[in-house]
């Protein structure tokens, strides 16, 4: 599967679409797949993939989405959990909670919901930096000097 990047926009590199849901298609149910799917129609249900989801500007999703990468220009009402990243491009409208290590949002996007940014899953052999993190509560109090 060949990877590509849209030359007019910076953003994620996604494999070519393996499936396409056209703008006049309405779907209800659960979609589970590998690779990348582009949706330009309406979906009511759930989407599960480790791959990519491309949501076209005329798409309307009422769905719980779990994916590797989500690129949205359409409307999504529901929670989105992305393992790698979420990219919201105008004129996207998103209502729901987002959970992702990386979020990119263009001017003109409407987002109403919550955002939780979790670090990406650690690669094996990477060292834990937790011991090097200092919390503000562990610092000694600041003393003020009289002028």
N, C-alpha and C positions, 0 to 999 in steps of 0.2 A: 504494500500500500504506500503510495507516494505522499510525502508531506508537502504542504504548500503554505504560503503566506500571501495575504492580500497585499499587493504592492502599494496601494493607496493608503493603507492604514497599518500602523504598527500593532502588534498584538501577538496572540499565541499562534504557534504553528500547529495545525491540526491535520490529520490524515484526510484524504479525500472522503467525501460522504460515501457511506456504504448503503444508505437508505434515504429516502426523501418522502416527506408527507406534504403533498401539494396544498395550495391555499384553499381549494374547494373541498378538502377532505376534513371530515369530523370523526374523531376517534374517541371511544370511551374504553378504559381498561388500563392494564398494566403492560408497559413495554420494557423488556429486558433485552439488551444487545451488547455486542462488542463493536468497537470501531466508532465511527462518527455518524450521527443522524441529523439531518436538517429538517425542521418542521416549519412549514409556512401556513398550516391549517389550524384547526382547533383540536385540542386534546383535553380530556377530562379524566384524570386518573393518576398514575404514577409512572415515573421513568427511572430505570436503574441501569447504570453502565459504569464501567471503569474508563470508558472512552470519552468522546466529546459529544456535546449537544449544541447545535446551532439553531437559534430561534429567530426566524425571519421577521421583518418589520410588520407583517400583517398577521402573524401568528398570535393566537390567544390560548394560553395554557392555564388550566385550573388543575394544578398538579403538585405532587411532592416529587422533587427531583433529587436524585443522588447520581453524581457523575464525576468523571475526572476533571474535565474542563467544560464550562458553560459559557457560551457567547450569545448574548441576548440583545436583539433589536426590537423585539415584540413585547407582548404583555404576558406576565406570569403572575398568577395569584396562587401562592403556596410557598412552602419552604424549599430552599435550595441548599444542598450540601455538596460542595465540590472538593475533591481530594487535592487538585492542583491549583485551579484558579477560576474566578468568575470575572467575565468582561461584560460590562453593560455599555452598550453603544446607543446613542440617540437614534430613534425616539423611544427607547425602552421604557416600560412602566412595570415596576416590580413591587408587589405587596406581599410581604412575608419575611421570614427570617432567613438570613444568609449565614452559612458557615463555610469558611474557606481560609487558606493561608495567604492568598493574594487576591485583592480586589482592584479592578480598574473600572473607573466610571467616567464617561464623557459628560461634558456640559450638555444640558438638555434632557438628561435622564431623570425620570421621576422614581424615587425609591422611598417607600414607606414601610418600615419594619425594623428589625433588629439585625445587628451584624456581630458575629463572633469570629475573630480571626485566630485560628489555631495554627501553630507552626506545622510545616510539612512533616510527614512521618520521617523519623531518623533513618538514615541509611546505616546498614550494618557496619560496625567498625568506627562510626563517628563518636566523638567523645561528648560526654554530657557536660554542658556548661553551667548546670544548675549550681554548683559549688562556687562559681565565680560571680553569681548574681547577688547584689546587695540590696536589701529592701530599705526603704526610707525609715521604717520603724526601727531598724537595727542601728541607725546612726545616733551618735550622742546628740543631746539637745544643743542648739545654737545659743551661745551667750551673747547678749546685746551689751555693747559698751555705751556708757553715758557720754554725751557730747559736751 
